[in-house]
Amino acid sequence: MQRCKAHVSMEERYAKLEIEYDSLEEKQKICETANELINVYKISPQITVLPKNIENGEYIFEFHDDYDKKAGNFFEDLLKKLKITKCD
């Protein structure tokens, strides 16, 4: 998933990760990987999918009131499994 772009923003007890996808395969891989990690971490982030067209769009993962600070580890593992090496 070398073409995917990721953007992270964090504030006190709030974290957001946006991952842009450019194909249906990338979209499916993001979904499958996120669901796998959600089960591992026992978390429930707010997930929004914003399609730009049939093949392009972005996934947005948000954590509100992240007292346990699980968002950071979830984001790191998600990016690592998706082979996204650079974030804005």
N, CA, C and O atoms as CSV, one atom per row, in Angstrom:
chain,resi,resn,atom,element,x,y,z
A,1,MET,N,N,0.839,-1.189,0.000
A,1,MET,CA,C,0.000,0.000,0.000
A,1,MET,C,C,0.878,1.244,0.000
A,1,MET,O,O,0.705,2.150,0.815
A,2,GLN,N,N,1.802,1.265,-0.912
A,2,GLN,CA,C,2.770,2.350,-0.967
A,2,GLN,C,C,2.138,3.686,-1.359
A,2,GLN,O,O,2.661,4.744,-1.008
A,3,ARG,N,N,1.024,3.646,-2.078
A,3,ARG,CA,C,0.432,4.893,-2.547
A,3,ARG,C,C,-0.465,5.553,-1.510
A,3,ARG,O,O,-0.804,6.728,-1.650
A,4,CYS,N,N,-0.852,4.826,-0.484
A,4,CYS,CA,C,-1.740,5.386,0.530
A,4,CYS,C,C,-1.047,6.511,1.287
A,4,CYS,O,O,0.156,6.466,1.542
A,5,LYS,N,N,-1.832,7.512,1.637
A,5,LYS,CA,C,-1.330,8.611,2.451
A,5,LYS,C,C,-2.039,8.563,3.790
A,5,LYS,O,O,-3.227,8.248,3.861
A,6,ALA,N,N,-1.314,8.873,4.844
A,6,ALA,CA,C,-1.892,8.864,6.180
A,6,ALA,C,C,-1.620,10.194,6.873
A,6,ALA,O,O,-0.557,10.795,6.713
A,7,HIS,N,N,-2.598,10.630,7.637
A,7,HIS,CA,C,-2.498,11.874,8.395
A,7,HIS,C,C,-2.940,11.583,9.828
A,7,HIS,O,O,-4.008,11.012,10.050
A,8,VAL,N,N,-2.127,11.973,10.786
A,8,VAL,CA,C,-2.442,11.746,12.193
A,8,VAL,C,C,-2.540,13.083,12.899
A,8,VAL,O,O,-1.731,13.980,12.661
A,9,SER,N,N,-3.537,13.218,13.775
A,9,SER,CA,C,-3.611,14.385,14.651
A,9,SER,C,C,-4.025,13.903,16.037
A,9,SER,O,O,-4.917,13.068,16.185
A,10,MET,N,N,-3.356,14.449,17.041
A,10,MET,CA,C,-3.634,14.054,18.422
A,10,MET,C,C,-3.655,15.282,19.305
A,10,MET,O,O,-2.849,16.201,19.159
A,11,GLU,N,N,-4.601,15.268,20.223
A,11,GLU,CA,C,-4.692,16.273,21.266
A,11,GLU,C,C,-4.936,15.518,22.567
A,11,GLU,O,O,-4.943,14.287,22.581
A,12,GLU,N,N,-5.130,16.234,23.630
A,12,GLU,CA,C,-5.374,15.567,24.904
A,12,GLU,C,C,-6.642,14.716,24.820
A,12,GLU,O,O,-7.730,15.245,24.593
A,13,ARG,N,N,-6.506,13.412,25.000
A,13,ARG,CA,C,-7.593,12.424,25.000
A,13,ARG,C,C,-8.346,12.337,23.670
A,13,ARG,O,O,-9.443,11.780,23.631
A,14,TYR,N,N,-7.791,12.869,22.590
A,14,TYR,CA,C,-8.416,12.767,21.268
A,14,TYR,C,C,-7.338,12.386,20.259
A,14,TYR,O,O,-6.226,12.913,20.285
A,15,ALA,N,N,-7.688,11.465,19.377
A,15,ALA,CA,C,-6.740,11.061,18.335
A,15,ALA,C,C,-7.503,10.753,17.057
A,15,ALA,O,O,-8.609,10.213,17.088
A,16,LYS,N,N,-6.886,11.109,15.925
A,16,LYS,CA,C,-7.522,10.861,14.630
A,16,LYS,C,C,-6.468,10.406,13.632
A,16,LYS,O,O,-5.372,10.963,13.561
A,17,LEU,N,N,-6.824,9.383,12.864
A,17,LEU,CA,C,-5.983,8.891,11.779
A,17,LEU,C,C,-6.821,8.867,10.513
A,17,LEU,O,O,-7.898,8.273,10.484
A,18,GLU,N,N,-6.321,9.520,9.463
A,18,GLU,CA,C,-6.975,9.503,8.154
A,18,GLU,C,C,-6.074,8.744,7.194
A,18,GLU,O,O,-4.883,9.036,7.088
A,19,ILE,N,N,-6.643,7.769,6.496
A,19,ILE,CA,C,-5.891,7.002,5.506
A,19,ILE,C,C,-6.610,7.114,4.171
A,19,ILE,O,O,-7.759,6.694,4.035
A,20,GLU,N,N,-5.925,7.684,3.190
A,20,GLU,CA,C,-6.486,7.807,1.844
A,20,GLU,C,C,-6.209,6.530,1.058
A,20,GLU,O,O,-5.122,5.960,1.150
A,21,TYR,N,N,-7.196,6.086,0.286
A,21,TYR,CA,C,-7.013,4.905,-0.561
A,21,TYR,C,C,-7.310,5.266,-2.014
A,21,TYR,O,O,-8.078,6.185,-2.298
A,22,ASP,N,N,-6.674,4.512,-2.942
A,22,ASP,CA,C,-6.801,4.796,-4.371
A,22,ASP,C,C,-7.327,3.620,-5.180
A,22,ASP,O,O,-7.312,3.657,-6.411
A,23,SER,N,N,-7.791,2.576,-4.499
A,23,SER,CA,C,-8.375,1.438,-5.213
A,23,SER,C,C,-9.301,0.682,-4.270
A,23,SER,O,O,-9.227,0.840,-3.051
A,24,LEU,N,N,-10.165,-0.133,-4.842
A,24,LEU,CA,C,-11.064,-0.938,-4.023
A,24,LEU,C,C,-10.292,-1.970,-3.209
A,24,LEU,O,O,-10.702,-2.325,-2.104
A,25,GLU,N,N,-9.169,-2.452,-3.754
A,25,GLU,CA,C,-8.339,-3.410,-3.026
A,25,GLU,C,C,-7.737,-2.769,-1.779
A,25,GLU,O,O,-7.714,-3.382,-0.712
A,26,GLU,N,N,-7.249,-1.532,-1.915
A,26,GLU,CA,C,-6.695,-0.823,-0.763
A,26,GLU,C,C,-7.782,-0.574,0.277
A,26,GLU,O,O,-7.550,-0.736,1.475
A,27,LYS,N,N,-8.963,-0.183,-0.181
A,27,LYS,CA,C,-10.087,0.064,0.723
A,27,LYS,C,C,-10.414,-1.196,1.519
A,27,LYS,O,O,-10.606,-1.134,2.733
A,28,GLN,N,N,-10.477,-2.324,0.845
A,28,GLN,CA,C,-10.791,-3.590,1.500
A,28,GLN,C,C,-9.697,-3.984,2.493
A,28,GLN,O,O,-9.999,-4.471,3.583
A,29,LYS,N,N,-8.444,-3.781,2.129
A,29,LYS,CA,C,-7.325,-4.123,3.008
A,29,LYS,C,C,-7.357,-3.273,4.277
A,29,LYS,O,O,-7.109,-3.787,5.367
A,30,ILE,N,N,-7.657,-1.993,4.151
A,30,ILE,CA,C,-7.759,-1.114,5.319
A,30,ILE,C,C,-8.863,-1.617,6.242
A,30,ILE,O,O,-8.667,-1.722,7.453
A,31,CYS,N,N,-10.014,-1.926,5.673
A,31,CYS,CA,C,-11.159,-2.400,6.452
A,31,CYS,C,C,-10.838,-3.697,7.184
A,31,CYS,O,O,-11.088,-3.811,8.384
A,32,GLU,N,N,-10.292,-4.663,6.477
A,32,GLU,CA,C,-9.976,-5.963,7.081
A,32,GLU,C,C,-8.933,-5.835,8.188
A,32,GLU,O,O,-9.070,-6.442,9.250
A,33,THR,N,N,-7.902,-5.053,7.937
A,33,THR,CA,C,-6.830,-4.890,8.920
A,33,THR,C,C,-7.335,-4.154,10.156
A,33,THR,O,O,-7.009,-4.533,11.281
A,34,ALA,N,N,-8.125,-3.108,9.954
A,34,ALA,CA,C,-8.681,-2.361,11.085
A,34,ALA,C,C,-9.575,-3.259,11.934
A,34,ALA,O,O,-9.486,-3.234,13.162
A,35,ASN,N,N,-10.430,-4.046,11.301
A,35,ASN,CA,C,-11.317,-4.936,12.054
A,35,ASN,C,C,-10.534,-5.965,12.860
A,35,ASN,O,O,-10.902,-6.292,13.989
A,36,GLU,N,N,-9.468,-6.464,12.283
A,36,GLU,CA,C,-8.609,-7.419,12.990
A,36,GLU,C,C,-8.012,-6.780,14.245
A,36,GLU,O,O,-8.020,-7.383,15.319
A,37,LEU,N,N,-7.496,-5.565,14.104
A,37,LEU,CA,C,-6.858,-4.890,15.238
A,37,LEU,C,C,-7.870,-4.415,16.275
A,37,LEU,O,O,-7.555,-4.365,17.465
A,38,ILE,N,N,-9.065,-4.070,15.846
A,38,ILE,CA,C,-10.117,-3.685,16.792
A,38,ILE,C,C,-10.407,-4.848,17.731
A,38,ILE,O,O,-10.610,-4.649,18.928
A,39,ASN,N,N,-10.426,-6.057,17.191
A,39,ASN,CA,C,-10.634,-7.244,18.028
A,39,ASN,C,C,-9.457,-7.500,18.956
A,39,ASN,O,O,-9.647,-7.916,20.099
A,40,VAL,N,N,-8.250,-7.258,18.479
A,40,VAL,CA,C,-7.054,-7.466,19.301
A,40,VAL,C,C,-7.029,-6.489,20.473
A,40,VAL,O,O,-6.783,-6.885,21.613
A,41,TYR,N,N,-7.286,-5.209,20.188
A,41,TYR,CA,C,-7.198,-4.170,21.211
A,41,TYR,C,C,-8.473,-4.000,22.026
A,41,TYR,O,O,-8.474,-3.290,23.031
A,42,LYS,N,N,-9.556,-4.642,21.608
A,42,LYS,CA,C,-10.844,-4.525,22.312
A,42,LYS,C,C,-11.254,-3.058,22.439
A,42,LYS,O,O,-11.556,-2.568,23.527
A,43,ILE,N,N,-11.256,-2.377,21.298
A,43,ILE,CA,C,-11.579,-0.954,21.253
A,43,ILE,C,C,-12.725,-0.728,20.277
A,43,ILE,O,O,-13.087,-1.621,19.512
A,44,SER,N,N,-13.284,0.458,20.311
A,44,SER,CA,C,-14.342,0.790,19.353
A,44,SER,C,C,-14.184,2.239,18.889
A,44,SER,O,O,-14.893,3.129,19.359
A,45,PRO,N,N,-13.255,2.467,17.967
A,45,PRO,CA,C,-13.091,3.825,17.444
A,45,PRO,C,C,-14.288,4.209,16.583
A,45,PRO,O,O,-14.995,3.353,16.052
A,46,GLN,N,N,-14.493,5.494,16.460
A,46,GLN,CA,C,-15.491,5.981,15.509
A,46,GLN,C,C,-14.846,5.888,14.136
A,46,GLN,O,O,-13.758,6.423,13.922
A,47,ILE,N,N,-15.508,5.213,13.205
A,47,ILE,CA,C,-14.952,5.012,11.868
A,47,ILE,C,C,-15.868,5.668,10.848
A,47,ILE,O,O,-17.077,5.432,10.832
A,48,THR,N,N,-15.273,6.493,9.999
A,48,THR,CA,C,-16.011,7.148,8.926
A,48,THR,C,C,-15.311,6.826,7.614
A,48,THR,O,O,-14.085,6.891,7.524
A,49,VAL,N,N,-16.087,6.483,6.608
A,49,VAL,CA,C,-15.544,6.258,5.269
A,49,VAL,C,C,-16.108,7.353,4.375
A,49,VAL,O,O,-17.323,7.506,4.252
A,50,LEU,N,N,-15.209,8.115,3.750
A,50,LEU,CA,C,-15.613,9.207,2.868
A,50,LEU,C,C,-15.171,8.906,1.444
A,50,LEU,O,O,-14.034,9.203,1.079
A,51,PRO,N,N,-16.044,8.325,0.634
A,51,PRO,CA,C,-15.660,8.046,-0.753
A,51,PRO,C,C,-15.626,9.328,-1.579
A,51,PRO,O,O,-16.499,10.186,-1.451
A,52,LYS,N,N,-14.607,9.446,-2.427
A,52,LYS,CA,C,-14.529,10.556,-3.383
A,52,LYS,C,C,-15.174,10.146,-4.695
A,52,LYS,O,O,-15.845,10.939,-5.356
A,53,ASN,N,N,-14.956,8.887,-5.056
A,53,ASN,CA,C,-15.608,8.271,-6.214
A,53,ASN,C,C,-15.608,6.766,-5.969
A,53,ASN,O,O,-15.390,6.333,-4.838
A,54,ILE,N,N,-15.843,5.972,-6.984
A,54,ILE,CA,C,-15.975,4.526,-6.792
A,54,ILE,C,C,-14.697,3.878,-6.260
A,54,ILE,O,O,-14.781,2.874,-5.552
A,55,GLU,N,N,-13.516,4.417,-6.575
A,55,GLU,CA,C,-12.257,3.791,-6.163
A,55,GLU,C,C,-11.446,4.590,-5.157
A,55,GLU,O,O,-10.568,4.025,-4.504
A,56,ASN,N,N,-11.702,5.862,-5.010
A,56,ASN,CA,C,-10.888,6.724,-4.151
A,56,ASN,C,C,-11.691,7.239,-2.966
A,56,ASN,O,O,-12.905,7.426,-3.044
A,57,GLY,N,N,-10.982,7.463,-1.875
A,57,GLY,CA,C,-11.629,8.025,-0.697
A,57,GLY,C,C,-10.705,7.958,0.493
A,57,GLY,O,O,-9.487,7.846,0.347
A,58,GLU,N,N,-11.297,8.028,1.682
A,58,GLU,CA,C,-10.479,7.931,2.880
A,58,GLU,C,C,-11.257,7.306,4.027
A,58,GLU,O,O,-12.474,7.448,4.146
A,59,TYR,N,N,-10.505,6.614,4.858
A,59,TYR,CA,C,-10.999,6.081,6.124
A,59,TYR,C,C,-10.544,7.035,7.210
A,59,TYR,O,O,-9.406,7.504,7.197
A,60,ILE,N,N,-11.431,7.323,8.151
A,60,ILE,CA,C,-11.083,8.167,9.290
A,60,ILE,C,C,-11.385,7.386,10.567
A,60,ILE,O,O,-12.511,6.941,10.785
A,61,PHE,N,N,-10.370,7.228,11.398
A,61,PHE,CA,C,-10.502,6.544,12.684
A,61,PHE,C,C,-10.329,7.592,13.776
A,61,PHE,O,O,-9.300,8.264,13.837
A,62,GLU,N,N,-11.342,7.734,14.646
A,62,GLU,CA,C,-11.280,8.733,15.709
A,62,GLU,C,C,-11.495,8.089,17.073
A,62,GLU,O,O,-12.319,7.189,17.236
A,63,PHE,N,N,-10.741,8.571,18.036
A,63,PHE,CA,C,-10.900,8.168,19.425
A,63,PHE,C,C,-11.212,9.423,20.231
A,63,PHE,O,O,-10.447,10.388,20.212
A,64,HIS,N,N,-12.328,9.405,20.932
A,64,HIS,CA,C,-12.711,10.497,21.828
A,64,HIS,C,C,-12.537,9.994,23.259
A,64,HIS,O,O,-12.850,8.839,23.550
A,65,ASP,N,N,-12.051,10.831,24.138
A,65,ASP,CA,C,-11.822,10.448,25.535
A,65,ASP,C,C,-10.977,9.188,25.639
A,65,ASP,O,O,-11.370,8.214,26.280
A,66,ASP,N,N,-9.826,9.216,25.010
A,66,ASP,CA,C,-8.911,8.070,24.985
A,66,ASP,C,C,-8.068,8.046,26.262
A,66,ASP,O,O,-6.860,8.281,26.226
A,67,TYR,N,N,-8.725,7.759,27.389
A,67,TYR,CA,C,-8.042,7.749,28.684
A,67,TYR,C,C,-6.943,6.699,28.748
A,67,TYR,O,O,-5.894,6.931,29.349
A,68,ASP,N,N,-7.177,5.545,28.132
A,68,ASP,CA,C,-6.206,4.449,28.186
A,68,ASP,C,C,-5.094,4.583,27.157
A,68,ASP,O,O,-4.156,3.785,27.140
A,69,LYS,N,N,-5.196,5.580,26.310
A,69,LYS,CA,C,-4.187,5.860,25.278
A,69,LYS,C,C,-3.908,4.652,24.387
A,69,LYS,O,O,-2.755,4.351,24.076
A,70,LYS,N,N,-4.969,3.970,23.983
A,70,LYS,CA,C,-4.833,2.824,23.089
A,70,LYS,C,C,-4.736,3.250,21.629
A,70,LYS,O,O,-4.295,2.471,20.784
A,71,ALA,N,N,-5.141,4.467,21.332
A,71,ALA,CA,C,-5.162,4.930,19.945
A,71,ALA,C,C,-3.779,4.884,19.310
A,71,ALA,O,O,-3.638,4.445,18.169
A,72,GLY,N,N,-2.772,5.325,20.024
A,72,GLY,CA,C,-1.421,5.366,19.463
A,72,GLY,C,C,-0.924,4.003,19.025
A,72,GLY,O,O,-0.392,3.858,17.925
A,73,ASN,N,N,-1.092,3.003,19.877
A,73,ASN,CA,C,-0.662,1.647,19.526
A,73,ASN,C,C,-1.485,1.087,18.372
A,73,ASN,O,O,-0.948,0.430,17.481
A,74,PHE,N,N,-2.787,1.346,18.392
A,74,PHE,CA,C,-3.657,0.901,17.302
A,74,PHE,C,C,-3.209,1.529,15.986
A,74,PHE,O,O,-3.093,0.835,14.976
A,75,PHE,N,N,-2.957,2.837,15.991
A,75,PHE,CA,C,-2.518,3.534,14.781
A,75,PHE,C,C,-1.191,2.963,14.280
A,75,PHE,O,O,-1.045,2.691,13.088
A,76,GLU,N,N,-0.231,2.782,15.178
A,76,GLU,CA,C,1.083,2.256,14.782
A,76,GLU,C,C,0.967,0.875,14.154
A,76,GLU,O,O,1.563,0.610,13.110
A,77,ASP,N,N,0.202,-0.001,14.788
A,77,ASP,CA,C,0.038,-1.354,14.250
A,77,ASP,C,C,-0.705,-1.346,12.920
A,77,ASP,O,O,-0.357,-2.096,12.008
A,78,LEU,N,N,-1.717,-0.508,12.808
A,78,LEU,CA,C,-2.480,-0.424,11.561
A,78,LEU,C,C,-1.582,0.041,10.420
A,78,LEU,O,O,-1.594,-0.551,9.341
A,79,LEU,N,N,-0.811,1.088,10.648
A,79,LEU,CA,C,0.083,1.598,9.612
A,79,LEU,C,C,1.161,0.579,9.254
A,79,LEU,O,O,1.506,0.423,8.083
A,80,LYS,N,N,1.691,-0.111,10.259
A,80,LYS,CA,C,2.722,-1.122,10.017
A,80,LYS,C,C,2.160,-2.272,9.176
A,80,LYS,O,O,2.797,-2.705,8.216
A,81,LYS,N,N,0.977,-2.766,9.529
A,81,LYS,CA,C,0.374,-3.883,8.792
A,81,LYS,C,C,-0.004,-3.482,7.363
A,81,LYS,O,O,0.006,-4.311,6.453
A,82,LEU,N,N,-0.337,-2.199,7.178
A,82,LEU,CA,C,-0.677,-1.705,5.840
A,82,LEU,C,C,0.568,-1.276,5.061
A,82,LEU,O,O,0.472,-0.886,3.897
A,83,LYS,N,N,1.731,-1.350,5.704
A,83,LYS,CA,C,3.011,-0.976,5.092
A,83,LYS,C,C,3.037,0.487,4.658
A,83,LYS,O,O,3.588,0.833,3.613
A,84,ILE,N,N,2.432,1.330,5.478
A,84,ILE,CA,C,2.484,2.777,5.269
A,84,ILE,C,C,3.601,3.287,6.172
A,84,ILE,O,O,3.504,3.202,7.397
A,85,THR,N,N,4.649,3.810,5.573
A,85,THR,CA,C,5.837,4.168,6.343
A,85,THR,C,C,5.940,5.647,6.683
A,85,THR,O,O,6.773,6.030,7.504
A,86,LYS,N,N,5.114,6.485,6.072
A,86,LYS,CA,C,5.212,7.920,6.310
A,86,LYS,C,C,3.836,8.494,6.600
A,86,LYS,O,O,2.858,8.183,5.922
A,87,CYS,N,N,3.781,9.345,7.628
A,87,CYS,CA,C,2.540,10.019,8.011
A,87,CYS,C,C,2.770,11.522,8.035
A,87,CYS,O,O,3.872,11.988,8.326
A,88,ASP,N,N,1.731,12.265,7.729
A,88,ASP,CA,C,1.777,13.725,7.871
A,88,ASP,C,C,1.216,14.098,9.226
A,88,ASP,O,O,1.157,15.280,9.565
